[in-house]
Amino acid sequence: MLCLLVFQLFLPCMVCKGDTMQCFMKDPFLVPHEWYQPGGLIVGEMVSLITYGSNRHALALAFAVDEINKDLRILPNVSLGFHILDSYTDARMTYRTTLDLVFKSQSFVPNYKCGTQKHLVALTYGSIAPAEKETIQIHSFYHMAPYEDSQFIGIIRLLQHFEWMWIGVVVDCTNGGEHFVQVLEELLSQNEICSAFTKSIPQLASLDDVDKFSHLLSELYEIFTNSKVSALIMYGESLTISWIRTAQFMHDLRDNSTTSFRKVWIVTAQIDFILKGFQHGWGLQLFQGAISVTIPSKDPPEFRDFLQRVKPNWNQEDGFLKAFWEQAFDCSFADLTSPTTANELCTGEEKLENLPAPQFEMDMTGHSYSIYNAVHAVAHALHTMMSSRSKGRDLMQNKKADLQKLLNKTCKRYLHSFLLSISFNNAAGEAVSFSDKRVLKGGFDIMNLVTFSNFSFKRVKVGRLDPKSPEGKELTLNGDAIVWPRVFNQVIPISLCNERCRPGYQKRRREGEKFCCYDCAPCPEGKISNQTDMNECFRCPEDQYPNKGRNSCIPRLIQFLSYEEPLGISLASAALSFVLITALVLSIFLKHNDTPLVRANNRGLSYMLLVSLLLCFLSPLLFLRQPGQVTCLLRQPAFAIIFSVAVSCVLAKTALVSLAFRATKPGSRLKNWVGKTLAHCITLTCSSVQAGLCAMWLASAPPFPDLDSDSVTEAIVLQCNEGSVPLFFCVLSYMGLLALASFTVAFLARRLPDSFNEAKFITFSMLVFCSVWVSFVPTYLSTRGKDTVAVEIFSILSSAAGLLGCIFAPKCYIILLRPEMNCRDQLMRKN
């Protein structure tokens, strides 16, 4: 159970100044320790308690009183005294002695005896948990350390700094421990940190029940065996350290081995690294590398000299120091009435500086520093109050009055106002003052515990916690200065439920487990994650695309079908080749324009068809360049109109062939329709309809340059957006309708009696033409990027080549290779 001290600070009646420090031991008693944590000051007729981490706290009180009594600038002609009452885990004795302290008289003789002291001026050092403070409503309570709640944000920032997301929590089984867990769990959840377990440690355990005691130690040891948890947060008091160390000692004793645990302890300011009684020889190696939030402290100049002068024979009534001396040095003072069981007798000349740190620290720790400042704060407030004009006049008029009674009456009315506004520099050179909420101004230090083989340790400051700093910057930490537990080989420990998800992966939560436990799934197609442990993958900016590992974005290239790439060169070469072939065919027809073969097939339509085919072969060159405003406006309408003219010419030739044979029948009226007029009429009408559709298209939703970032992952395709897709397909459909009409008429005229029936070749050409454009539609819709343009160019070249080859290749063959067949008699043959 936790030991508690009550410090009673009072003023003796005599107005003399001197070295008047005395203390004595009262009967042991205990109070509900969950009311209090270190760092507070209660003024008035209230009881104040201190977590007794080590005897240096009592000596800090004695040093502060001695320092004030020697300082003629503070409370001149007044000597301070104090009582120290220790606790030994008996609750009934605690309540009884507390009442005795408040309501009964205690005799104390500094230099002179002036009677009994019935009233307390101040009792120092104690702090109340925020939840309890609201309940008990102690208005005279002053915090000698920042609020406990400010530690929470420091712990969260510490966990975030080292990326510890899977931690364990060890607390004492008190109301303060419950409050700590309640607040911490909420903050952990808000900051995406999980607690793997929360272990409550009782303040007392009956040693009579061996099984229960052993079970408790086994439960404590289990916190060391969780391999995934490397960071442990500990909240409690000094006894919590003892429980943890005992659990390790018993396990090592049972297994006859020394265990090295891969754990880092994060310790709150309430805990002091103290081992008591039989634990003194165990050492604190278990807590090597611990990071503790501590109350800032500085050593007053004379404090170490004071400790070196401390002797157990200061006062015959001082049972406190003698008991401590025997326990610390494992000796016993000579007592003729009872035999000693210690190894040796105490000489009284032993030195505190020779004790290992777990037993006694020569430096003034944060807790001791709070006691020191509390005593000085009360003394300065009393000095200010007594020095004020009005109060000073009253005191001078009542020289013969009982000073103690007068001071107590004055304290009740005025002491709080003076204490709240007090501001002074202590002997260590630090300014001490309270905020309007009775809280000592300042923050916390972040200390690193470094242990040594001789069971001593050293606290090294590695950071600072300032609750008033902007959010996210409350913690200042020098991570390189931290000495980690030896098993980590100075590598920052990892405390996670599972391995982190590497870039390129995203978290996938496990059903039924805390959100800190998850699996890692690869990013879906088109998304990346460029950090560890990302909840979701994300898409790259439009001008970038994911790499193969899906962990970074690569800048996209601007892409379009051009003459400079192999595909563009091939298509351009094919187009120019067909242009040359078409020009050659046209020149052949022009050279042999008077031959029966050229004249028999309506040479005007043949010339028009060859010219339109030549333009059809040239139109793909508009597609093989960077799309611009003019290019996009021209290329689709130009291709549609030129092709419509070509197909119209084919339709006119087919109609003329069919009508020519039917007009030769006796009495036929079709003779009037056969001629150039009909051919021109068909060509002009069919082409005008297509031109009208294109004009409507350009007027309503014309094509325009556009960027396609979805079609190709690795590049942004610079293309021509067709504007109105329905009108675009209307234009293609009309061209297909003309081709279908030509195919139908030519197919019906394929059996006309003639040795050179052009209808057969038109049928084949239209069959090729329709096949190309029927296959174009699904291919065009299924391709993306510049491949779409390549498909359209290929379709233009293929269909135009089909017309050129099927219609004109047989004629060129006869003209060039079989000139004997190019005569009227041959053309009029029926077979």
ABEGO torsion letter per residue (X at the ends): XBBBBBBBBBBBABBBBBBABBBBBBBBBBBBAAABBBGBBBBEBBBBBBBBABAAAAAAAAAAAAAAAABAABGBGBBBBBBBBBBAGBAAAAAAAAAAAAABBBBBBAABBAEBBABBABBBEBBBBAAAAAAAGBAABBBABBBAAAAAAAAAAAAAAAGBABBBBBBBBBAAAAAAAAAAAAAAAAAGBBBABBBBBBABBBAABAAAAAAAAAAAAAAAABAABABBBBBEBAAAAAAAAAAAAAAAAAAGBBBBBBBBBBBBAABBBBBBEAAAAAEAAAABGBBBBBBBBBBBAAAAAAAAABBAAABAABAAAAAAAAAAAGBBBBBAABBBABABBBAGABBAAABBAAABBABBBAAAAAAAAAAAAAAAAAAAAAABAAAAAAAAAAAABBAAAAAAAAAAAAAAAAAAABBBBBAAGBBBBBBAAGBBBEBBBBBBBBBBAAGBBBBBBABBBBAABBBGAABBBBAAABBBBAAAGGBBBBBBABBBBBBGBBBBBBBGBBAABBBBBBBBBGBBBABBGBABBBBBBAABBBBAAGABBBBBBBBBBBAABAAAAAAAAAAAAAAAAAAAAAAAAAAAAABAAAAAAGAAAAAAAAAAAAAAAAAAAAABBBBBAAAAAAAAAAAAAAAAAAAAAAAAAAAAAAAAAAAABBGBAAAAABEAAAAAAAAAAAAAAAAAAAAAAAAABBBBBBBBAAABAABBBBBBBAGBAAAAAAAAAAAAAAAAAAAAAAAAAAABBBABBAAAAAAAAAAAAAAAAAAAAAAAAABBEAAAAAAAAAAAAAAAAAAAAAAAAAAAAAAAABAAABBAAAAABAX
